[in-house]
Amino acid sequence: TNLRVCPVYIICQGHDGCFQSPADIDNSIENACKRIAVGAKIIQSLTAEKLFESGVGRKTFQLEHEVNQKKQECIVFRSNLNVNKARKMRQGELWTHFGRELMLSDLGSNERKFLGFISCTRFKGTDIDKPMNHDEIVSFTEAYAALGGGGLALFGTACLYTWPGSVEEIIPKFLDCTPVNSKRFMDDSGYRGTLGGCFATTLGSVFHELGHTFDLGHTKDGIMGRGFDNIDRVFLVGDKRSALAKDNMNNYNGKPVQHSTVSLQRNIN
């Protein structure tokens, strides 16, 4: 089959392509693509393992570079949308614009599902001392997106700096208990407040939204519910895991947490 998922790093007109990050992080276009490529492979692997657990064998989606080896693992897509305009748009508007732009480009194909990341996402910063809820945090974030459906799953890059750039970094990144500097950077950690929490929640969110492009609906738990916050539990065991992920996940079906975290279902039973 030629059906595949195509990871793309979307750079708006007038933006240098460097994602928001602390000064000591390499936030170059090349490094962004490395992180996105690793994330896509993690999701590809998890899909295979969870379908295997469900009794249908290790089946998963193909990635663009596996179908066409001339393509990069993550394709840089230069948008005609101006960066200043993009930062004023809502996620639904961004999804519509980039979806149309991608389909009208040379990449446009009904055989592709696009996994897009917006380079110019920016947390504006705040002096607020009290804890903020997720909606409040999003209100301080420009060019934010976490939306999937049809042929595009679209995301912002405010937490991309917490992602690994290689397979060797995956576990250390999940285990990173360093507190998020929440006055300067987006805390999208499922209220855990750590860099490891940000990686887990945002990677899980990518898996969740990509699931929508495969026509998966919401479920009461698991990856298509709020279980995606705890995707790190598939990789971590023992005391380190429990110290990292103190939350109130509802384990509805009585199955081990690791299973309920990323069980894949088409719709709510």
Secondary structure, DSSP 8 states (H G I E B T S, - for coil): ---EEEEEEEEEET--------TTS---HHHHHHHHHHHHHHHHHHHHHHHHHTTS-S----BHHHH-TTS-SSEEEEEEEEHHHHTTS-HHHHHHHHHHHHHHSTT--TTEEEEEEETT-EE------S---HHHHHHTEET--EEEETTEEEE--TTGGGS-SSGGGHHHHHT---B--TTTS---SSS--BHHHHHHHHHHHHHHHHHHHTT----SSSTTTGGGGGGGGGT--SHHHHHH-------TT-S-HHHHHS---SS--
